[in-house]
C-alpha cells in the first residue's frame, strides 16, 4: 500500500470513525503512520469474522451526540475538500445501534473493493463515507454512477483520481447504511448499474467468507450457529455457505448448508474438485487489456519465501496475495509478458490453483509440466490439459498465443468464475439455478443459395441456448434448396418472408419483434463463425459491462484473390467499431435507441452511432472465431480490398482461419478465378508459414 491511502489517513476524521480495509495485508500494509486508536473500529475485511461483527452490531451505540469536525484532508492540493457541509441540528434521540460519524473503506484494487462489498450488511450507518482504491489501472477507467445521486439527503460528493488510484467521498445530512455506498462504488468499477448477480442467493457464515461471493452486496451475513434471517415468512437466502465451521450445521436451518474449510488449511488439497475453491471474480479479473505482439518475455509462477511470486527475467517480481487470489492490477502488470510458466514444486495446492485460475480467467497465457494430482482435481481437467499441452515454443507464435489465451479464458470462466461456482454449489445443494439467458439470432438474407450455409453457421453454435429468426428478403421458403435447408435445421426457428421492397432496416426490426430472447445477436449470411462465437460474445457481454459487444474484422477472406488476411487491430477493449455481423446486445438497448434505422444500407454503423450517442459503450472482443467473406467480381482488382491489407497484417494464400473457427470441410471456399494483387498493394508481413506478403498464386 502506498501514498494515496497514507494521505487519506493522514488526518483521520473527528468523531466516531470506522475503518475497513481489503487487500492490504493487515494494518501495517496501509503504509500510513496512523494510530489505530484514532478509529472506533479497525476491521480487516479479508479476515472478518461474521459472528463477531454481528454480535457487535447488536450492542447499542453510545448515546452521546456525534462531534462535528473538519473533513478528511488527504492532500495539500485539495485532493478532498477541507471542510464538510454544515452539520444538521442534533436530534433529540440517540443514534440507532451500529451508527458512527464516518466510515472509511481502503482497498488496494477494484477486485479487493468488490470482495469487500459482499460484507456491506456488516458496515455501520454514517453521514460520511469515503471509499479509496489505491491502485486502479487507467485502462479500466472509473464511472460515476447515477445511483449516488439517489442517496437520501445527499449533501456533497466528490470523485477524484490521484496517484494511480481514486477516492470517492460522500457526505449526507442524515445517517445511511455505509454498505449502500460501498455497493454502489463496487458496481461502478464494472461499469454496470446492475451487474449480473450469482445465483442462488447466499448467506455467508464464518471467516474469510467474502472470498466466495465477490461483488454481491445482497449476501446475507449469518452466525455459524444460525439462525438464518427471515424476511416475513421467506428465508433470506437459498443456500448457506459456512467457512471454517466446526461441528454440524444448525438443525433448524430451512435451506441447504454447504461447509468449506478455511483457506490454507491442511485438508484443502484433499477436497473433491473445483467447487471446493473460492471463485474468481470475472467482473474485475478478465481479458480487458489483452495485448498481442509483445516481446519474448517469459515469466515463472512459483512458490517463494513469502508466498507465490511471478518473476519475469527483467523487471521486479510480482508477489500475489497469500491466498493466491489474483486482482485486476496483477493482470494489468502481466499484459506485456508473452507467457507464464507454472512451477508446482513446493507450492500450496489451493493457493496455486487460485492463482492459476485467476490468471487464466484474465487470458494470461500459461503453460506447465504435468499438473500434480491434487491440483488437477481442484483445477478441473479442461484447464489442466490446456496448461500441459502448451509450450514456450508454440506461444512464441502470436496467433497460437492468442488462441491459447481464449481457450484458457473459456475453461477458467466456466469452471472457476463466480457465477459458475455458485451454479455448481446450487446443483450440489439441490437448489434450482436459473439458466443463462437465451440468445435470439436475427439473420436477414437476399440470397437463396446462401441459406443452407448460413443455417449451418448458426446450428453449430455450442455452449449457448439460442433461437434463429430468419428473414427471407425478397424470396419465399418454398424454393427447393431453401426448403431443404430449413428442414435440416434442428434449433428453434422462426421464418419471416419479407417483400423485396421492404427497407433492410425495417426487415431487421421485424425480426427483432418476432424474437423471444432478451439478447439479440446479428449474424450475416455469408461469413464464417466458429462454434463458440456466440458463447464468447455472451461471455464478453458479462465481463465488459458494455451495451453492445462484438468483434472486429480481424480475419478476412478475399475471395477473388483466394487470400486470407489477419488484421491485428487490438481487441478486448472499448471501441467505436465492431463488425456488424457479430453484434450482440440486449433487447432493451435496441428499444432505447429506437431500433434499426429505416434505411437500406449502413445499418450496422448507424446502430453503433445510436448507442454511442445515447451514452452506451461498445466492447470489442477477440475476432478469432469469425471470418468476413469479401466477394469481388472475379476479374479485376478492387481498390476497396486495399483497406483490408493496410497496417499490421499477416497473409496466407488460400483459406487459413484461426483454429478456433473449426470450419466444416463442406463450408470451405472453392476459388475458381484468382486475381493477382498489384505491386501497389500496401506492404504487410508474410504469414508465419512463409507465404509471401504480396502475391496471390493462381489456382
N, C-alpha and C positions, 0 to 999 in steps of 0.2 A: 504494500500500500504506500501511497506517496503523498505528494504535495497537496492535491485537492482536498482530500479528507482532513489533512492536518490544518488546512486553512479554515475548513468548515468548523472544526472543533477547537480552533484557537481560543475562541471566546464562547463557551457554552451559554445557551440562553438561560436567563434567570428564571426563577420559579421552579416548579416541579417538571423535570425533564426525563424522558425515557429514550434510551439509545439502543438500537438494534443494528447488528452488522452481519454481513454474509460474505463468505468467500475471502476473508482476510486473515485466516489462521490465528484467530484469537485476538485479544485486546492489543497485544504488542504489535500485531500486524497492521494496526491502523496508522502507525508511523506518526502519531501525534503525542506530544508531551502534555497530556491532559490527565488530570486526576479523576479516576472513575467516581470518586465521591461527589463530583460536581453533578452527577446524574442520580436521580432517584432509582433508576434501574438501568443496568447494562446487560444486554442479552445477546449471546452468540446464537444467532438464528440457525446456524448449521447444526448445533448440538442441543437445541432447546428440548426440554422435557415437557411434554404436553400436560402430564399430570400436575407438575409443579406450577406451570403457568395458569392452568385452570383454577388451582387452589388459590393462587394469589389474586386472580380476578374476582374471586368470591369474597375477599376481605374488603370491607368498606374503606374508602379513601379517607384521609384526614379531612376534617370539615373546615379547616381554616381557609380563608379566601386566597386565591392564587395571587402571587405577586406579579406586578407588571414590570417590564424592563425592556432594555434595548433588544433588537433582533440580533440574530447571529451575524457577526461581521466577519466575512470569510476572506476579504482581500482589500488592500488599500485602494485599489481602483474600483471599488464598489461592485465587486462580483455579486454581492447580495445587498439589499437595501440596508441602510444603517439603522433605521427605526421602523418599528411595526406600526400598524394602524392604531388609532386611539382605542384603548380597551373599552369594552362595553361596561355599563354600570354593573357592579357585583349583584348577583341575585341574592334573594333572601333565604334561599335553600341551598344546602351543601351540594357539591358536585356528586354525581352518581358514582358508584363503585367503578374503578378502572378508568378514572379521568385524571389527566395531567395537563400541564400547560403546553408543553412542546414534545413532539415525537420526532426523532431523527433516525433515518434509515440510511446506513452507509453500505454500499455494495461494491465489490470490485468490478464486476462486469454486469451486462444485461442478463446473462444467464443466471448469475447469483441473485439478481433482483427478482427474477421470475420465480426462482426457488423460494425466496422469502415470501413471495405473495401467497403461497399456499398456507402461510401461517397468519394471514390477515385477521382472522377472527380472534387471535390472541392479543392483538395490539390494543392499547387503551384509546379512549377518546381524547381529543385535544383540539385546541384552537389554532395551533401552529404545527404544520407537518412539513418537514424538509426531507427530500429524497436525493441522495447523491450517488451517482455511478462514476467510479473513479477512472475506469479505462473503457472508453467507447470508441471503436474504430470509426473513422469518418465515413467509410463506405456503408456502414449500417444506418447512418442517419439517426434522427430523433424527431418524433412527431409530437405536436402539441394537441392533445385530444380535446375535442369539444366537450367531453364529459366533465372536464374540470370546471367549465362554466356553469354546470348544472349542480355543483355542490351547494348545499343550503347556506345562506348567509355568507357567501364568499366575499371577502374584503379585498384581497390582493393576492396576485400570484406572479411569479417570475420563473422563466426557464432560461438558464444561461449555460453556454459552453465555455469551458476553461480547462487548460492543462490536459487536454486529451479526454476529458470526461464531461459530465453535465450535472447541473444542480437544479432541482425543481423545488420551489419554496412557496408554500400555500398558507395564507392566513385567513381565518374565519371569525365571524362575530360571535359564534357560539360553538361549543364542542361538537365535533363529529367523529365517527369512528376513523381513526388514522388508517386502519386497514383498507378503508374505501379509497383513500388517496393512493396508498401503495398499490392496490389492484389496478387503478387507472394508469399509474406510471408503468406497471408491468405490461399492460396492454399496449401502451404507446410504443414500446420497443419492438412489437410485432407488426406495427402499422395497421392494426385492425381494431376496430371498436369491439367487435365480438369474435375473437379468435376461436377456432374450433376447440371445444372442450372435450376431454376424455370422458368416456362413459364405461362403466356405470358410475353413479355418484358415490363418493367415497368418504368415509370417516377415518381419521388418522389418529392412532394412539401409540404412545411410546416416545422414543427419542430419534432424532435424525429423520423424522418422517417426511420432511419437505423434499428429500431426495426422490421420493416416489411419486410426487404429484406436482411437478413444477408448473407454475403459472396458473394455478387453479385457486382463486380466492373463495370458491364455493366449497372447498374441502372443509369437512366438519371436524373440529378437534374434539377428542373424546378421551376420558380416562381409561387406562388399561382395564380396570375392573368394571367399566361401564358406569352408568347406563348410556346407551345411545340416545342423543336428543331426539325428541319427537315434536313435529310441527303439527299441532292439533292432534290428529289421530294417525298421522303418517310419519314413519321413520324418516329422519333427516338424510339418510344415505341408503344405498342399495347393498353395499358391502363394507365391512370394517377391515382395515389393514392395521395390524399391530406389529410394531418393530421392536425387537429385543424383549418381548414379553416372556415371563417365566410363569408357568402354570397354565391351566386351561382357560379358554375364553369364558366370560360370564354366561351362565346358562340362559339368562333372560334376554339376551341379545336377539332381536327379532329378524335379523338379516345374517347372511353368511359372514364368517370371520376368516381372514387369511392371516397367518402368522409368518413373519420373516425374521431371520436372525439379524442381530445388529451388524453394521458394516465392519468388515475386517475381522470377524470372529473366526475361530479355528475351524468351525464346521462348515463355513460358507462354501468351500471348494467341493464339498460332497453333495451339494444341492442338485436338484433334478435337472434343471435346464435354464434357458434364458429368463423365464418368469421369476427366477429367484434373485435376479439382479435388478437394482434400480434402473429405470429407463433413461434414455437420452431425451432432452428437451429439444425436439427438432424445430420448434418455432424460433429458437435462438441459435442453435447449433445446426447449420445446414450448408448447402452448397453455395450460398451467396458469396460472391467474391472470387469464384473459381478463376484460376489463371492457367493459360497454356503457353507454350513457348518459353518455359523457364530454363535456367541453366541446369547443367547436370550436377545438381547438389543433392546428395543422398544423405538423409539423417537416420539416426537409430533411436528407437524407443526401448529403453531398458531400465531395470531397477538400479538405482544409485544409492549412495549412502543415506540420502534424505528422501527417498521415495522414487517415483517414476520420473524419468528425465528424457526429453527429446533432445538429442545432441546432433547438430549439423557439423560438417567438417570445418566450417568457418562461421564465426559469429557466436553469440552467447547461447548457452543451453536454455531450454525451456523446461522449467520444473512444473509438473502437474500437481493438482491437489492430491493429498494423501489418499483420498477415496478413489482416485482415478477419474473423477468427473471432469469432463472437458468443457471449456467455456468458448463463447464466440471470439473472445480475444485470443485464446490459444490457437484456434484455427486460422485466424487472420495472420498470425505470425508465421504460420507454416505454408502460406499460399505460394511462396517463391521456392519451396523445396520440391524437387521433382518427385521424390517418393521417400517413404519412411520404412525402414526395415524393423520389424518387431522381433525382439530377442526375449524369449520367455524365461531364460535361466535366472533363477533367484527372485523372480517376481511373484508377489502375492496374487493368486489367480483372479480373485474378484476385482481388485483394483485394476489389474492389467486388462481384463475383459471390458471393464467400463471405459478405460482409455481407448482401447481399440474400437469399441462400438461407437464412441463419440467421434473419433477421427473419421471413421468410415461413414457415418451419417453426413458429415461435412464434405465427403468426397475426397479426403486426403488420400492419395494413392499409397497403399500399404502392401507389404509382402513379408513372408516369413518362412522359416523352416517348418517342418510338421508341427502342428499345434498340439501341445500336451493334452492328454485325455480329459483332465479336469477342466481345463479352459475350453476345450472343444464343446463339452456339454453345455457350458454357460454361454458360449458364443452362438451356438447353433450351427448345424452342418453347412448351410449355404455360405455363410460368412467365412467359416474356417476354410472351406475349399477354395474360395477366391483368394485368400491370403496365401495358400500353399501353391497355387498354380501360377501366380505372377512371379516374375523375376526382375532383377535390376535391368537386365538386358532388354527385355520386352518393353519396360517402362521408359526406356530412352526414346522410343518412338512416340511422337506427340499424339498421334491418333490412337494407338493402343493404350497409351496412358489415360486419355480421356474416356475411352470405352471402359477401362478397368474402374475408373472413378465412378462412372454411372452405375456399373453393376454393384459396386460396394454400397453406394447410397441406397439402391433398391433393397438389397438384402438387409442392410442395417436398419433402415427405417421400418421395414415390415416386421423385423424381429425385435428391435430394441427401441423404437420410437415410443413416446409416452402413450399415444392412443393405442398403438399395437399392444403394448404391455398390459394396459387395462382391459383390452378386449380379451387377452389371454387370461388374466385374473378373473374376469367375469365368467368366462367359459368354465374355468376350473371350479368356480364357486357355484355354478349352476344359475347364474343371473343372466337373463336375456340382454343381449347387447345389440343396439341398432347397427344395421349395415351402413357402410359408407353411401353417400348419395349417388344415385344412378346418373348417367350422362345421356343426354339426348343428342345424337349426331344429326346435324342437318347437312344434306348433300343435294345440290341442285345441278342438273346436267342437261345439256342440249344435245348430247351425243349418244344415240342408242348403242353404238358399238363400244362405248366405254362403260356401260352399266355393269357388265359382268366383272370387269377389272375393279371398278370402284367398290362393288359389294364385297369382293374378296378382301380388300384392304380393311374394311370395317369388320368383317366376320372374323378375321384373325386376331383381333384385339383381345388381350387377356388381362387378368388381374383387375378387371373392372366390369361393373354391370352397365349395360347400355341398351338403348333402342335406336333405330335408324328411322329418320323421317326423310324419305327420298322424293324429291320433286323432279318429275319428268317435264322439262320445259320445252314444249312445242311438239311433243310426240306422246304416244299412248303406250300403255303397258301390254297391249296385245301383239306387239311386234314379236315374232318368234324368238329372236335372241334375247330380248328383254324379258319375255315371259319365262324363258328357261332359267335365266339368272335369278329372277325373283323366286321361282320355285325352289332353287337350291340354297336360299338364304335362310338360316335357321335361328337367327336372333329376332327379337321383336321388331316388326317392320310396319310402317305406315307409308303408303304410296299416294302421292298427290300428282294429278295431271293438270298442268298449267298451260294455258294457251300461249303460243309463241309471242303474242303481243303484250303479255304481262311484263311489266318492267322488272328487271332482275331483283332489285332491292325489295319490291313488293312480294315477289315469289319467295324470297328468304323470310320475310315477315310472316307470310302464310305458313311456312314450315314451322317457325317458332310457335305460332298459335296452336298448331297440332301436336307439338312436342309435349311430353308428360313430365319430363325430369326437371329438377331445379337447376341443373348445369347444362349449358348449351355448348357443343363443340362443333366447329365448322370444318368440313373436310372437302377436298376437291376431287374431281372425278378421274384425273389423270396422273396424280402424284403418288409416290410410294410412301407407305407408312409402316414402320416397324411394329411388331405385335404388342409392344408395351408403350406405344406412343401416347395413347390416351391416359394410361396409368401414370406415366411420367408427368404429363401436364397436370393431372389432378394432384399429384404429389407436390409439384411446384406451386400450384394454387394454394395449397395448405401452408407451406412453409414461408412463402414470399409475402403473403398478405395482400397481393396485388388484386386489382379488379379484373384484369384480363391477363392471361398467360398464353404463351405460345413459344415458338422457336423461330430462328432466323432462316433465311435461305442459305444455309451453310453448305449443303450438298446439292449440286445442280447437275443434271444430266442434259447436255446439249445434244439433242437427238440428231440434228443434221450433221454434226461433227463426230458422233459416237465418242463423246468426251465427257468424263466425269470431273467436276471441279469441286474441291473443298475450300470454301471461302472462310478463313479464320477471322471472324469479326468480334469475338468475345461474347461469352454467354454468362448466364447466372448473374444477371444484373437488371436494374431498371432500365427501360429503353422506351423510345418513341416509336419503334418499328419492329414488327414481327410479321412472319408470313401469314397471309390471310387464311390459307388452308390449314392452319394449325391453331387457330384461336379457340380458347376455352374461357367462358365467362358465366357468371351467374345470370339467371333469367332476370333478376331484379336490376342488374346493371343495364341490360338492354332496355328494360322499361324506363329506367331513369333517363337515358339519352334519347328515348323516342324510337328505338328500333333501328333497323337499317334504313338509310335514306332511299326515297323513291327515285333512284337514278339507275341508268343501265350499266355503268362501269365505275371503277374506283370505289367500289362498295366497301372493301375492307379498310382502305386508307381513311375513308370518311368516318367509319365506325371508330377507329382508333383516335382520330381527332376529336370526335364527340366525347369519348371517355376522358381524354386529357382536358378538354375544355370544361368539363364538369368536376374537375378536381380528382379524377381517378388516376390509378397507377397501372402501368403496363410492365410485365416482367418477361424477360427473355430467358428461357431455359435452354438446355443443350439441344442441338439440332441433329444428333447422330441417328435418330430414328425417323428421319424424314428426308426425302429426296424430291426436289422440284424438277418436273419434266419441262424442259424448254424446247418447244417444237419450232420447226422452220419450214420453208418451202422446199428444202432439199436440193436447191440449185445454186444459190449464191450466199455469200457471207452476209449476215445481218449485223449492222452496226449495233443493234440493241444487245447482241450477245457479248460485245466488248465489256459491258457493265459487269458481267459475271466473272470476268478474267482480270479485273483490276485489283491492285493491292496484294495482300499476302494470301496467295492461293497455292494449293497443291493440285496437280492434274494427273489423271490416269487415262490412258486410251481404253475405250470400252466402258462398260457399266461396272463401276467399282465403288459401291456404297460402303458405309460402315458395317462392321459385322453385327451391330445392334439392329440393323434393318431386317436381317434374316429373310431375304427375299425368296419367294417361291420360284422354282425354275420356270413355271409357266408364265410368270409375270415379268421376267427379264425382257428388256427390249431386244428386238431383232432389227438392226440397222440394215437398210437397203442401199442407200447412197450416202457417201461420206464426203463432205465439203472440206477441203484443207483450210487451215487457218492462215490468214495472210501474215506477212512478216511484220506488219504494223501493229499486231496484237500486243497489248501491254505485257510486259515481262512477268514471269512468275517462277515458282520453284518447280522442278520436276518432282514427281511423286517419289515416295521412299523406295519404290521398286525400280527406279531409274528411268521411267518413262519421260521422254523429253518434254520440255515445258511448252513448246510452241508448234508441235507437229501433230497432225491427225492422220493416222495411217489408213488409207482407203481399204475397205473390205473387198 
